[in-house]
Amino acid sequence: MFNENVYYIYIMTNKKNGVIYIGMSGNINQRINQHKKKYSKGFTNKYNLDILVYYEKFDSPNEAIKREKQIKKWNRSWKINLINDFNPDWNDLSYFFNIKVE
């Protein structure tokens, strides 16, 4: 169920230790579904980034945007460590959001 007072930052990839993308959304279900169905012709589509490997939840969009910008400035090894600490096998976590792509 969609709660309009919940915001997420998330990380998508194409495989373990592969290309990573960091995004933010107020509707994580819709946004991850868009990535998986390749609705846009942008970065995630170009590199086939359809595996959700990390996310954080926030109560305000400003907090989420601040965290997204912070992580985007990190070097790659810090981002990899963040994912490994949260999801060591880099499993697709989209099932937590009941996302089913047909």
N, C-alpha and C positions, 0 to 999 in steps of 0.2 A: 504494500500500500504506500502511496506517495505522501510524504510529509513535507510540506513546503517550508518547514523550518529546519530542514536537515540539508547540509551541503557536504560534498565529498571532494577530496583530491584522490586521484587514482593513477596507477601506472599500468600501461599496456605493453605487451611485448609480442614477439613472434615465436620465441623459443627461449630456453634457459640461457642466460648470458647473452641474449640477442639484442637487437635494437630496442630501445625503450622510449616511451612517450609518457609525459606527465600531463594530466589534464585536471579540470575542475568542473563540477556540475552540481546543480540543485536537483537534478533528476537522474540519478545514477543508472536506474534501469533503462530509461530511454537512451541515454548517452552510450552506454556499453552496447546496447542492441544496435545502435547506429554504427558503431565501430565494427561490430561483428558482421553486419549486413553490408558494410562498405558503402554507406550512403554518400559520403563525401569523397572527393578525389584528392584529398590532402595527404599529409605525411603518413597517417596510420594506414591508409589504403595502399599507398605506394610500397610500404614495407611489410604489408600483411600483418599488422599488429592487431591481433584479435584475442589475445589471452590476457585477462585481468589478473595481475600478480600481486597487487598491493592497493590498499585504500585506507583512508583516514576519514573520520566523520567529524563535522563541525556544526555548531549551532548558528553561525552567521556566515554570510558570504565573504565578509571582509577577512575573517579568520582563515577561511579556506584559501582565498586568493593570496594572502600573506604567506601561508605555508607552501602553496604551489610555487610561488616565486622563489622562496627560500630553497626548496629542493632543486628547482631548475638551475640554480647557481652552483650547486654542488658539483664536484668532479665525479666522473663515472663510477669510480670505486666506492665512493660513499653511497651512491644510489644503489649499487649492487649489494652492498652490505645491508642497507635498509630493507631491500626485498628479501635477502637471505635470512635476516633475523625474523621477519614476519611470515615468510612462506619459503622455507629452505628448498623445497622441490619445485618451486615455480609452477605450482598447480594453477589451473584456471579457477579463480574464485567467483566467477560470475554466477555459479549455482547458488551462492548465498543470497543473490538478488532475484532468484527464480527466472533467470534469463534463458530462454530456449530459442535458438535460432533454427529455423526450418529451411 
